[in-house]
Amino acid sequence: MNLGTIYRVGVVVLVVEVVAAIWGLAIVGIDTTVPMHWGLDGEVNGYASALVAFSAMPLTTLGLLALFAAVPRIEPRRANLERSASAYRTVAVAVLVLMGVIQIVVVLAAVGRSIPMATVMGIGIGALFAIMGNVLTTVRSNFMFGVRTPWTLTSDLAWDRTHRVVGRLFVLAGITVILLSLTGQLALVVWVLLAWVAVILAVALAYSYRVWKSDPNRRTSGSAT
């Protein structure tokens, strides 16, 4: 799988994160305590030194880049993951960009800028859900990327149909979260997001089992084929 796009975006995001960190450190100083975590009320409830707060996202981004590079190498169904390359790259890029946005928000908050945290984070997460849902239908059966239940992994029919249904739910969840984020009520956004996740999990499990039962070509256990 060609991961060049993921690497290039990852490097750009890392540069942005590091530049933002250096800019922030130049303003507040290394040892200054700055906000790092926000509660459901949108208020700061966690602090760390500027060095720690500004280093968290670059390190996380590096870890994600390593993960995105490793997955194609350890995936047993590599041919299917290769057929899902466009979706894989799209999701990876979206996640990396979100990390960059979070870094910018953290640094801006640390230097005293007023940031509508609930709105920014809600729109970011909602957009990620919508993007994931939009590409899920193109993902082929594999062990590392997609909706993996015992039944989707042992029935191509269950995999395909489940991803079509779940993909639509992801898009609806993303749009809902984005719209609710405009209200600025972080607690509401979080609870609605959790409710959507519970619904998606329940549908994925129940629907994939139902389709699996009706598939004459289903397998009794997962395999690398």
Secondary structure, 3 states (H helix, E strand, C coil): CCCHHHHHHHHHHHHHHHHHHHHHHHHHCCCCEEEEEECCCCCEEEEEEHHHHHHHHHHHHHHHHHHHHHHHHHCCCHHHHHHCHHHHHHHHHHHHHHHHHHHHHHHHHHCCCCCCHHHHHHHHHHHHHHHHHHHHCCCCCCCCCCCCCCCCCCCHHHHHHHHHHHHHHHHHHHHHHHHHHCCCCHHHHHHHHHHHHHHHHHHHHHHHHHHHHHCCCCCCCCCCC
